[in-house]
Amino acid sequence: MSSKTLPINQTPMCIIIIKQKGKALSKETIKTSARINPHGLGVIWLDTFQVSHYQSNAYSVLFTDRPFIAHFRYATIGAINKENTHPFRCGSNKNEWLMMNGTIHGTGNYFKSDSRVLADRLGDIPRQAWKQELEKYDCRFVTINSHSRTFQIYNKHLWTQREGVWYSKDNVLEENLVAVYGTLKKGYNNYNRYLTTSKYMGGGQTQDKYPLVINSLPYMIESKGQGHHVSVDVFKVSDPVLASLDKLEGHPTWYRRKQIPIDMGGKTLMCWLYFSLSEQVGNQTMHKSYKQEIRRPQYFDWNFPKQTQTHKVEVYEFGKWHETDVEVADFDTETELPMCSHCYGDAHFDGFSNYHCYNCGSWLTQNEIINP
């Protein structure tokens, strides 16, 4: 579990997915869950109620018809290791397990996550009091009893259900295509604040010509037929991300979001694009593209590689750890961001000598960051 924020309004905080027998879950949603939450995957298989632990990049184990409850971790409280990978046994109860999505502030430390601490605490509370205890927190929980082969969802009003599959957060359901032409383009300043966890589909251009004027900032005007086929970057985003972009652009007051066709190298996608409502073409120069000249902070490229390899990974099953062969995607760890030593959020290099954490707002020196 976690509360570390990367882009605005996109707090990952892990994800729990409950897929029961006969329900379908897309491979892309599983990949997105792993991309956003790279710090561990725990699974309880609902056909056997066996517990398995993997690295997040072994997400292909979920490409199956088997029913399961899966937890992808995004870590801030507690080290990234097997011991802090969900699910957690509830105290000395051998058959009771806990998965959590959220943060309990003031609980846990660098070595032990707050979810583990809570699971230990539940072991000292009567089972019939768990609902009252868990619903005190603004978090999503599921408890599993591997003996009775049952599970229980808590704070269900915070969950999302799609086609019979339960999601503790909807930020992995990237169902909206957005074309951006200005400061949200990949690598630009607002991309680093809003879109780093969204899937980058590639570059393209508007199928129709539109005026793109640059007056300190770029503005595209809804006057089809004028100007150029404007260069854009296309992202697939979730509903919460789309809402954060609407807020950024002032939709529908300052900008209006409208779906238009975008050419993407031989295929056409209908994408949302933000048109300015205040800017006029007049005598201004119309541009084909906008380029932002900035010193970009280092960021983690979440795009999954096209190739996967089979590696030996350690899996926890039948009460012990053992090695098994799993198809694993190779993440690029060379550009992973360092962590803030205060809250374990991502520390962004300012291009000079310091680092900034958007999560807690701290400015950090080289000696105050935790390198990956």
Disulfide bonds with the S-S distance in Angstrom:
none
